[in-house]
Amino acid sequence: MLICGCQNTPQPESVTPPPVETVKPHPAIKHPLGVIGAVEPIYILPLKSSFQARIDTGAKFSSLDVDDYHFFERDGVKWISFLIKNNKSGESQQFEKRLKDTIQVRRIQHNEKRPIVTLTVKFGGKIITADFTLAKREKFDYQVLVGRNILTGRAIVDTALSNTLR
């Protein structure tokens, strides 16, 4: 009797992989301001001097430091009068704007109700009309906070940078 040490093991069938679906890459979203830093200059028009603004991707709205504001009515519509003073240059401007809305802002120690107005700003060479909350920001390092309402679709933020815009 002849014994063979070979075993007949079945060979795996050749499996053809399914076709790979090719996905066309989406064109890169163009951000007109490019990559900006944690602090950037902004102009509140018609003021001539810039403010150093804190860039805050966590804030829905931009915010502006005002010394004092007063509500009044004009033709049955609510308006607000306020003074903007640039603490660095000393330049100031009195504004009267239609009150767009008010918003409840959560703070660490308390909630704060802030008025919202629409302002025109120059940011990175672009003229932008955007909503700002008016606040007493004297305890903050920056008089202006730029939030997502200005940043979205316009800039990518790298917090390791500062003052990339001129």
C-alpha positions in Angstrom: 0.0 0.0 0.0 1.3 3.4 -0.9 0.6 6.3 1.5 0.9 9.7 0.1 1.6 12.6 2.5 -0.1 15.1 0.2 -3.6 16.2 1.0 -5.9 17.6 -1.5 -6.9 20.9 0.0 -9.5 22.9 -1.9 -8.1 26.1 -3.4 -10.1 29.3 -2.6 -12.1 30.5 -5.5 -10.9 33.6 -7.2 -13.1 36.4 -5.9 -13.4 39.5 -8.0 -13.8 42.6 -5.8 -16.8 44.8 -6.4 -16.1 47.8 -8.5 -15.0 50.8 -6.5 -17.3 53.8 -6.8 -15.3 56.8 -7.6 -16.4 60.0 -5.8 -15.5 63.2 -7.4 -13.8 65.5 -4.9 -15.8 68.6 -4.0 -14.1 71.8 -5.1 -12.4 73.5 -2.2 -14.6 76.1 -0.6 -13.0 79.4 -1.2 -12.7 81.6 1.9 -12.1 85.2 0.7 -10.2 86.2 3.9 -8.1 83.0 3.9 -6.6 81.9 7.2 -6.9 84.4 10.0 -5.6 84.5 13.5 -7.1 84.8 17.0 -6.9 88.6 17.0 -7.4 90.7 13.9 -8.0 94.4 13.1 -11.6 95.5 12.2 -12.9 98.9 11.3 -16.4 100.0 12.4 -17.4 102.4 9.6 -17.2 105.4 9.4 -14.5 105.4 12.1 -11.0 105.7 10.6 -9.0 103.8 13.2 -9.1 100.0 13.6 -10.1 98.0 16.7 -8.2 94.9 17.7 -10.9 92.2 17.6 -11.0 88.8 19.3 -12.0 86.1 16.9 -14.5 83.8 18.5 -15.8 80.8 16.5 -18.0 79.9 19.5 -20.0 83.1 19.4 -23.0 83.2 17.1 -23.0 87.0 16.9 -20.3 89.5 16.9 -20.2 91.9 19.8 -19.2 95.5 20.3 -18.2 97.5 23.4 -20.3 100.6 23.9 -20.1 103.0 26.9 -23.8 103.8 27.1 -26.9 103.3 25.0 -30.4 104.7 25.1 -33.5 103.4 23.5 -36.0 105.7 21.8 -38.8 105.6 19.2 -38.8 107.2 15.8 -42.0 106.9 13.8 -43.3 104.1 16.0 -40.1 102.1 15.5 -37.6 101.2 18.3 -34.2 102.7 17.8 -31.0 102.8 19.9 -28.4 105.6 20.3 -24.9 104.6 21.4 -21.3 105.9 21.5 -18.4 103.9 20.1 -15.0 105.0 21.4 -11.8 103.4 20.3 -9.8 103.1 23.5 -6.4 103.0 21.6 -6.9 105.9 19.3 -9.4 108.0 21.3 -11.6 108.3 18.1 -15.3 108.2 18.9 -18.6 108.3 16.9 -22.2 108.6 18.0 -24.6 106.2 16.3 -28.3 106.0 16.0 -29.5 102.6 14.6 -32.7 100.8 14.3 -33.0 98.1 17.0 -33.1 94.8 15.2 -33.7 92.6 18.1 -32.5 91.7 21.6 -30.8 88.5 22.7 -30.2 86.7 26.0 -26.5 86.0 26.4 -25.3 83.5 29.0 -22.6 84.7 31.2 -20.7 82.8 33.9 -22.3 84.7 36.8 -25.6 85.8 35.2 -27.5 86.1 32.0 -27.5 89.4 30.1 -30.0 90.9 27.7 -28.2 92.7 24.8 -29.6 94.8 22.0 -28.7 93.8 18.4 -28.0 96.4 15.7 -26.7 96.1 12.1 -23.4 97.8 11.4 -21.1 98.1 8.4 -17.5 97.0 9.0 -14.3 96.7 7.0 -12.6 93.4 7.8 -9.7 92.1 5.8 -10.3 94.7 3.1 -14.0 93.5 2.7 -16.9 95.7 3.5 -19.4 93.6 5.5 -22.8 94.4 6.9 -23.4 92.3 10.0 -25.4 92.1 13.2 -23.6 93.1 16.5 -24.8 92.8 20.0 -24.0 95.9 22.1 -22.3 95.2 25.4 -20.3 96.6 28.2 -17.0 95.0 27.4 -14.8 97.1 29.6 -13.7 94.0 31.6 -12.6 92.3 28.4 -9.2 92.8 26.7 -10.8 93.5 23.3 -13.6 96.0 22.4 -14.8 93.9 19.5 -15.6 90.2 19.3 -16.0 88.8 15.8 -18.4 85.8 15.8 -19.6 83.2 13.3 -22.0 85.6 11.6 -19.0 87.3 10.1 -16.6 84.4 9.9 -18.8 81.7 8.2 -17.8 81.2 4.6 -15.3 84.0 4.8 -12.3 82.8 6.9 -10.6 79.8 8.5 -9.3 80.5 12.0 -5.8 79.4 13.2 -5.5 80.5 16.8 -1.7 80.2 16.6 -1.7 83.3 14.4 -2.6 87.0 15.0 -2.9 90.1 12.8 -2.8 88.4 9.4 -5.3 90.9 8.0 -4.3 94.4 7.0 
